[in-house]
Amino acid sequence: MEKKKSAPTRKAAGRPGELVRRQQAFLSEQTHALRAHLHGLMGYTGLVLRKSRGCLPAQQEENLNKVLRCAEELKSAIDRLEEFPFQKRD
């Protein structure tokens, strides 16, 4: 069974490069939104770590550092998404 395309996708597919441009724009918007939230999370976690140095139990400090490491890995994954090579389709 063939999947139906939405009207904007059909129109964009009819113009060379337009579909690729729209895909790139969508990906750019989404990665920007993801980064904004991620940077907030990283900034707040770093702030808590700095302000509570010496006050937190070792396990809590270790957990916050894990949050920062996971956030860095997620940031790297988002960066790789932006390098995704879109190709024109016939």
N, CA, C and O atoms as a GROMACS GRO file, in nm:
protein
  360
    1MET      N    1   0.084  -0.118   0.000
    1MET     CA    2   0.000   0.000   0.000
    1MET      C    3   0.089   0.125   0.000
    1MET      O    4   0.177   0.137   0.085
    2GLU      N    5   0.067   0.214  -0.092
    2GLU     CA    6   0.147   0.336  -0.104
    2GLU      C    7   0.097   0.441  -0.007
    2GLU      O    8  -0.023   0.466   0.004
    3LYS      N    9   0.191   0.503   0.061
    3LYS     CA   10   0.158   0.608   0.157
    3LYS      C   11   0.132   0.738   0.084
    3LYS      O   12   0.211   0.778  -0.002
    4LYS      N   13   0.022   0.806   0.117
    4LYS     CA   14  -0.011   0.933   0.051
    4LYS      C   15   0.074   1.044   0.108
    4LYS      O   16   0.100   1.049   0.229
    5LYS      N   17   0.119   1.134   0.022
    5LYS     CA   18   0.195   1.250   0.066
    5LYS      C   19   0.099   1.365   0.090
    5LYS      O   20  -0.006   1.375   0.026
    6SER      N   21   0.136   1.452   0.183
    6SER     CA   22   0.053   1.569   0.208
    6SER      C   23   0.066   1.665   0.091
    6SER      O   24   0.162   1.657   0.014
    7ALA      N   25  -0.029   1.755   0.077
    7ALA     CA   26  -0.029   1.850  -0.035
    7ALA      C   27   0.100   1.932  -0.042
    7ALA      O   28   0.157   1.944  -0.150
    8PRO      N   29   0.148   1.991   0.072
    8PRO     CA   30   0.272   2.069   0.063
    8PRO      C   31   0.391   1.984   0.019
    8PRO      O   32   0.478   2.032  -0.054
    9THR      N   33   0.395   1.858   0.064
    9THR     CA   34   0.506   1.772   0.026
    9THR      C   35   0.500   1.739  -0.122
    9THR      O   36   0.604   1.737  -0.189
   10ARG      N   37   0.379   1.715  -0.175
   10ARG     CA   38   0.365   1.687  -0.319
   10ARG      C   39   0.409   1.808  -0.400
   10ARG      O   40   0.479   1.794  -0.500
   11LYS      N   41   0.367   1.927  -0.358
   11LYS     CA   42   0.404   2.049  -0.431
   11LYS      C   43   0.555   2.069  -0.426
   11LYS      O   44   0.617   2.101  -0.528
   12ALA      N   45   0.613   2.051  -0.307
   12ALA     CA   46   0.758   2.072  -0.292
   12ALA      C   47   0.836   1.970  -0.373
   12ALA      O   48   0.941   2.001  -0.429
   13ALA      N   49   0.784   1.848  -0.380
   13ALA     CA   50   0.854   1.744  -0.455
   13ALA      C   51   0.858   1.776  -0.604
   13ALA      O   52   0.944   1.726  -0.676
   14GLY      N   53   0.764   1.859  -0.651
   14GLY     CA   54   0.759   1.895  -0.792
   14GLY      C   55   0.864   1.997  -0.831
   14GLY      O   56   0.892   2.012  -0.950
   15ARG      N   57   0.922   2.066  -0.735
   15ARG     CA   58   1.025   2.166  -0.765
   15ARG      C   59   1.161   2.115  -0.719
   15ARG      O   60   1.178   2.080  -0.602
   16PRO      N   61   1.256   2.110  -0.810
   16PRO     CA   62   1.389   2.059  -0.773
   16PRO      C   63   1.449   2.140  -0.658
   16PRO      O   64   1.453   2.263  -0.662
   17GLY      N   65   1.494   2.070  -0.557
   17GLY     CA   66   1.561   2.136  -0.446
   17GLY      C   67   1.470   2.189  -0.338
   17GLY      O   68   1.515   2.211  -0.225
   18GLU      N   69   1.343   2.210  -0.367
   18GLU     CA   70   1.252   2.268  -0.268
   18GLU      C   71   1.229   2.173  -0.151
   18GLU      O   72   1.227   2.217  -0.036
   19LEU      N   73   1.212   2.046  -0.178
   19LEU     CA   74   1.190   1.949  -0.071
   19LEU      C   75   1.313   1.942   0.020
   19LEU      O   76   1.300   1.937   0.142
   20VAL      N   77   1.430   1.942  -0.040
   20VAL     CA   78   1.554   1.939   0.038
   20VAL      C   79   1.564   2.065   0.123
   20VAL      O   80   1.601   2.058   0.240
   21ARG      N   81   1.532   2.179   0.065
   21ARG     CA   82   1.538   2.305   0.141
   21ARG      C   83   1.443   2.301   0.260
   21ARG      O   84   1.478   2.344   0.370
   22ARG      N   85   1.323   2.249   0.238
   22ARG     CA   86   1.224   2.242   0.347
   22ARG      C   87   1.268   2.144   0.454
   22ARG      O   88   1.248   2.169   0.573
   23GLN      N   89   1.327   2.032   0.415
   23GLN     CA   90   1.377   1.935   0.512
   23GLN      C   91   1.489   1.996   0.596
   23GLN      O   92   1.493   1.979   0.718
   24GLN      N   93   1.578   2.067   0.529
   24GLN     CA   94   1.688   2.130   0.601
   24GLN      C   95   1.637   2.237   0.697
   24GLN      O   96   1.687   2.249   0.809
   25ALA      N   97   1.538   2.314   0.655
   25ALA     CA   98   1.481   2.418   0.741
   25ALA      C   99   1.413   2.355   0.862
   25ALA      O  100   1.428   2.404   0.975
   26PHE      N  101   1.339   2.248   0.840
   26PHE     CA  102   1.273   2.179   0.951
   26PHE      C  103   1.376   2.127   1.051
   26PHE      O  104   1.362   2.147   1.171
   27LEU      N  105   1.479   2.062   1.000
   27LEU     CA  106   1.583   2.007   1.087
   27LEU      C  107   1.653   2.118   1.165
   27LEU      O  108   1.683   2.102   1.283
   28SER      N  109   1.679   2.228   1.099
   28SER     CA  110   1.743   2.342   1.165
   28SER      C  111   1.657   2.397   1.278
   28SER      O  112   1.708   2.427   1.386
   29GLU      N  113   1.528   2.412   1.254
   29GLU     CA  114   1.436   2.462   1.357
   29GLU      C  115   1.431   2.368   1.477
   29GLU      O  116   1.433   2.412   1.592
   30GLN      N  117   1.424   2.239   1.449
   30GLN     CA  118   1.412   2.140   1.557
   30GLN      C  119   1.541   2.131   1.639
   30GLN      O  120   1.536   2.123   1.761
   31THR      N  121   1.655   2.132   1.572
   31THR     CA  122   1.780   2.124   1.648
   31THR      C  123   1.801   2.250   1.730
   31THR      O  124   1.856   2.244   1.840
   32HIS      N  125   1.757   2.365   1.679
   32HIS     CA  126   1.767   2.488   1.756
   32HIS      C  127   1.683   2.478   1.884
   32HIS      O  128   1.728   2.515   1.992
   33ALA      N  129   1.560   2.428   1.871
   33ALA     CA  130   1.472   2.413   1.987
   33ALA      C  131   1.530   2.314   2.088
   33ALA      O  132   1.526   2.339   2.208
   34LEU      N  133   1.584   2.204   2.038
   34LEU     CA  134   1.645   2.106   2.129
   34LEU      C  135   1.764   2.166   2.203
   34LEU      O  136   1.779   2.145   2.323
   35ARG      N  137   1.847   2.239   2.130
   35ARG     CA  138   1.964   2.301   2.193
   35ARG      C  139   1.925   2.403   2.300
   35ARG      O  140   1.990   2.411   2.404
   36ALA      N  141   1.821   2.479   2.275
   36ALA     CA  142   1.779   2.581   2.371
   36ALA      C  143   1.744   2.515   2.505
   36ALA      O  144   1.787   2.562   2.610
   37HIS      N  145   1.667   2.409   2.500
   37HIS     CA  146   1.630   2.339   2.624
   37HIS      C  147   1.750   2.270   2.687
   37HIS      O  148   1.766   2.269   2.809
   38LEU      N  149   1.832   2.212   2.604
   38LEU     CA  150   1.950   2.141   2.652
   38LEU      C  151   2.047   2.236   2.721
   38LEU      O  152   2.100   2.204   2.827
   39HIS      N  153   2.069   2.352   2.662
   39HIS     CA  154   2.160   2.449   2.725
   39HIS      C  155   2.104   2.499   2.858
   39HIS      O  156   2.180   2.524   2.951
   40GLY      N  157   1.972   2.512   2.867
   40GLY     CA  158   1.911   2.549   2.994
   40GLY      C  159   1.936   2.443   3.100
   40GLY      O  160   1.971   2.475   3.214
   41LEU      N  161   1.918   2.319   3.063
   41LEU     CA  162   1.942   2.207   3.154
   41LEU      C  163   2.088   2.202   3.199
   41LEU      O  164   2.117   2.184   3.317
   42MET      N  165   2.178   2.218   3.103
   42MET     CA  166   2.320   2.213   3.135
   42MET      C  167   2.361   2.331   3.223
   42MET      O  168   2.438   2.316   3.318
   43GLY      N  169   2.308   2.448   3.190
   43GLY     CA  170   2.342   2.566   3.269
   43GLY      C  171   2.292   2.556   3.412
   43GLY      O  172   2.365   2.588   3.506
   44TYR      N  173   2.170   2.511   3.429
   44TYR     CA  174   2.113   2.500   3.563
   44TYR      C  175   2.185   2.392   3.643
   44TYR      O  176   2.212   2.411   3.762
   45THR      N  177   2.215   2.279   3.581
   45THR     CA  178   2.286   2.171   3.650
   45THR      C  179   2.426   2.218   3.692
   45THR      O  180   2.469   2.191   3.804
   46GLY      N  181   2.494   2.288   3.603
   46GLY     CA  182   2.627   2.341   3.636
   46GLY      C  183   2.620   2.441   3.749
   46GLY      O  184   2.706   2.443   3.836
   47LEU      N  185   2.518   2.525   3.748
   47LEU     CA  186   2.499   2.624   3.855
   47LEU      C  187   2.478   2.556   3.990
   47LEU      O  188   2.538   2.595   4.089
   48VAL      N  189   2.392   2.455   3.992
   48VAL     CA  190   2.367   2.382   4.117
   48VAL      C  191   2.498   2.319   4.168
   48VAL      O  192   2.527   2.324   4.287
   49LEU      N  193   2.575   2.261   4.077
   49LEU     CA  194   2.702   2.200   4.117
   49LEU      C  195   2.798   2.304   4.176
   49LEU      O  196   2.862   2.280   4.278
   50ARG      N  197   2.808   2.419   4.110
   50ARG     CA  198   2.900   2.523   4.158
   50ARG      C  199   2.856   2.582   4.292
   50ARG      O  200   2.938   2.598   4.383
   51LYS      N  201   2.729   2.613   4.303
   51LYS     CA  202   2.678   2.680   4.423
   51LYS      C  203   2.672   2.587   4.544
   51LYS      O  204   2.675   2.633   4.658
   52SER      N  205   2.664   2.457   4.520
   52SER     CA  206   2.648   2.365   4.632
   52SER      C  207   2.774   2.281   4.656
   52SER      O  208   2.769   2.178   4.723
   53ARG      N  209   2.885   2.326   4.601
   53ARG     CA  210   3.011   2.253   4.619
   53ARG      C  211   3.041   2.241   4.769
   53ARG      O  212   3.044   2.340   4.841
   54GLY      N  213   3.063   2.119   4.811
   54GLY     CA  214   3.092   2.094   4.952
   54GLY      C  215   2.968   2.074   5.037
   54GLY      O  216   2.979   2.030   5.152
   55CYS      N  217   2.850   2.105   4.983
   55CYS     CA  218   2.725   2.089   5.059
   55CYS      C  219   2.651   1.961   5.022
   55CYS      O  220   2.575   1.907   5.102
   56LEU      N  221   2.674   1.914   4.902
   56LEU     CA  222   2.601   1.796   4.853
   56LEU      C  223   2.671   1.667   4.895
   56LEU      O  224   2.794   1.660   4.900
   57PRO      N  225   2.592   1.565   4.925
   57PRO     CA  226   2.653   1.433   4.944
   57PRO      C  227   2.722   1.390   4.814
   57PRO      O  228   2.682   1.432   4.705
   58ALA      N  229   2.824   1.308   4.825
   58ALA     CA  230   2.903   1.266   4.710
   58ALA      C  231   2.816   1.202   4.602
   58ALA      O  232   2.838   1.225   4.483
   59GLN      N  233   2.718   1.122   4.641
   59GLN     CA  234   2.632   1.054   4.544
   59GLN      C  235   2.551   1.153   4.462
   59GLN      O  236   2.535   1.136   4.341
   60GLN      N  237   2.499   1.257   4.526
   60GLN     CA  238   2.421   1.358   4.453
   60GLN      C  239   2.509   1.437   4.357
   60GLN      O  240   2.468   1.468   4.245
   61GLU      N  241   2.628   1.469   4.402
   61GLU     CA  242   2.721   1.540   4.313
   61GLU      C  243   2.758   1.453   4.193
   61GLU      O  244   2.765   1.502   4.080
   62GLU      N  245   2.780   1.325   4.217
   62GLU     CA  246   2.811   1.232   4.108
   62GLU      C  247   2.693   1.223   4.011
   62GLU      O  248   2.714   1.219   3.889
   63ASN      N  249   2.572   1.220   4.062
   63ASN     CA  250   2.454   1.212   3.977
   63ASN      C  251   2.440   1.337   3.890
   63ASN      O  252   2.406   1.327   3.772
   64LEU      N  253   2.466   1.454   3.947
   64LEU     CA  254   2.459   1.578   3.868
   64LEU      C  255   2.566   1.580   3.760
   64LEU      O  256   2.542   1.629   3.650
   65ASN      N  257   2.683   1.527   3.790
   65ASN     CA  258   2.788   1.518   3.689
   65ASN      C  259   2.749   1.421   3.577
   65ASN      O  260   2.785   1.442   3.461
   66LYS      N  261   2.674   1.316   3.612
   66LYS     CA  262   2.624   1.223   3.509
   66LYS      C  263   2.524   1.294   3.419
   66LYS      O  264   2.522   1.272   3.298
   67VAL      N  265   2.441   1.379   3.478
   67VAL     CA  266   2.345   1.457   3.398
   67VAL      C  267   2.421   1.542   3.297
   67VAL      O  268   2.384   1.547   3.179
   68LEU      N  269   2.526   1.609   3.342
   68LEU     CA  270   2.605   1.692   3.251
   68LEU      C  271   2.671   1.610   3.141
   68LEU      O  272   2.674   1.653   3.026
   69ARG      N  273   2.724   1.493   3.174
   69ARG     CA  274   2.786   1.408   3.072
   69ARG      C  275   2.683   1.361   2.969
   69ARG      O  276   2.710   1.362   2.848
   70CYS      N  277   2.567   1.320   3.016
   70CYS     CA  278   2.461   1.277   2.924
   70CYS      C  279   2.417   1.393   2.834
   70CYS      O  280   2.391   1.374   2.716
   71ALA      N  281   2.408   1.512   2.891
   71ALA     CA  282   2.369   1.630   2.814
   71ALA      C  283   2.474   1.660   2.706
   71ALA      O  284   2.438   1.696   2.594
   72GLU      N  285   2.600   1.645   2.738
   72GLU     CA  286   2.707   1.665   2.639
   72GLU      C  287   2.696   1.563   2.526
   72GLU      O  288   2.716   1.597   2.409
   73GLU      N  289   2.666   1.439   2.560
   73GLU     CA  290   2.649   1.336   2.457
   73GLU      C  291   2.529   1.367   2.369
   73GLU      O  292   2.534   1.348   2.247
   74LEU      N  293   2.421   1.414   2.430
   74LEU     CA  294   2.303   1.452   2.353
   74LEU      C  295   2.334   1.570   2.261
   74LEU      O  296   2.290   1.573   2.146
   75LYS      N  297   2.410   1.666   2.311
   75LYS     CA  298   2.452   1.781   2.230
   75LYS      C  299   2.532   1.734   2.108
   75LYS      O  300   2.512   1.785   1.998
   76SER      N  301   2.620   1.638   2.127
   76SER     CA  302   2.699   1.582   2.016
   76SER      C  303   2.608   1.514   1.913
   76SER      O  304   2.630   1.527   1.793
   77ALA      N  305   2.508   1.442   1.962
   77ALA     CA  306   2.414   1.376   1.870
   77ALA      C  307   2.336   1.478   1.789
   77ALA      O  308   2.314   1.459   1.670
   78ILE      N  309   2.295   1.587   1.852
   78ILE     CA  310   2.224   1.694   1.782
   78ILE      C  311   2.315   1.758   1.677
   78ILE      O  312   2.271   1.787   1.566
   79ASP      N  313   2.440   1.780   1.712
   79ASP     CA  314   2.536   1.836   1.617
   79ASP      C  315   2.551   1.745   1.494
   79ASP      O  316   2.558   1.793   1.381
   80ARG      N  317   2.554   1.614   1.517
   80ARG     CA  318   2.566   1.519   1.405
   80ARG      C  319   2.442   1.522   1.317
   80ARG      O  320   2.452   1.503   1.196
   81LEU      N  321   2.325   1.546   1.376
   81LEU     CA  322   2.202   1.554   1.298
   81LEU      C  323   2.210   1.666   1.195
   81LEU      O  324   2.163   1.650   1.082
   82GLU      N  325   2.269   1.777   1.233
   82GLU     CA  326   2.278   1.890   1.141
   82GLU      C  327   2.370   1.862   1.024
   82GLU      O  328   2.364   1.932   0.922
   83GLU      N  329   2.454   1.762   1.036
   83GLU     CA  330   2.545   1.726   0.928
   83GLU      C  331   2.481   1.625   0.832
   83GLU      O  332   2.545   1.580   0.737
   84PHE      N  333   2.355   1.588   0.858
   84PHE     CA  334   2.285   1.488   0.778
   84PHE      C  335   2.277   1.536   0.633
   84PHE      O  336   2.228   1.646   0.608
   85PRO      N  337   2.324   1.455   0.539
   85PRO     CA  338   2.323   1.496   0.398
   85PRO      C  339   2.189   1.467   0.329
   85PRO      O  340   2.158   1.351   0.299
   86PHE      N  341   2.111   1.569   0.306
   86PHE     CA  342   1.986   1.551   0.232
   86PHE      C  343   2.021   1.544   0.083
   86PHE      O  344   2.112   1.612   0.036
   87GLN      N  345   1.948   1.462   0.012
   87GLN     CA  346   1.971   1.448  -0.131
   87GLN      C  347   1.841   1.471  -0.207
   87GLN      O  348   1.733   1.435  -0.160
   88LYS      N  349   1.855   1.530  -0.322
   88LYS     CA  350   1.738   1.549  -0.407
   88LYS      C  351   1.689   1.414  -0.456
   88LYS      O  352   1.768   1.324  -0.487
   89ARG      N  353   1.558   1.402  -0.462
   89ARG     CA  354   1.499   1.277  -0.510
   89ARG      C  355   1.436   1.303  -0.646
   89ARG      O  356   1.386   1.412  -0.674
   90ASP      N  357   1.439   1.202  -0.728
   90ASP     CA  358   1.380   1.214  -0.862
   90ASP      C  359   1.230   1.203  -0.856
   90ASP      O  360   1.164   1.212  -0.960
   0.00000   0.00000   0.00000
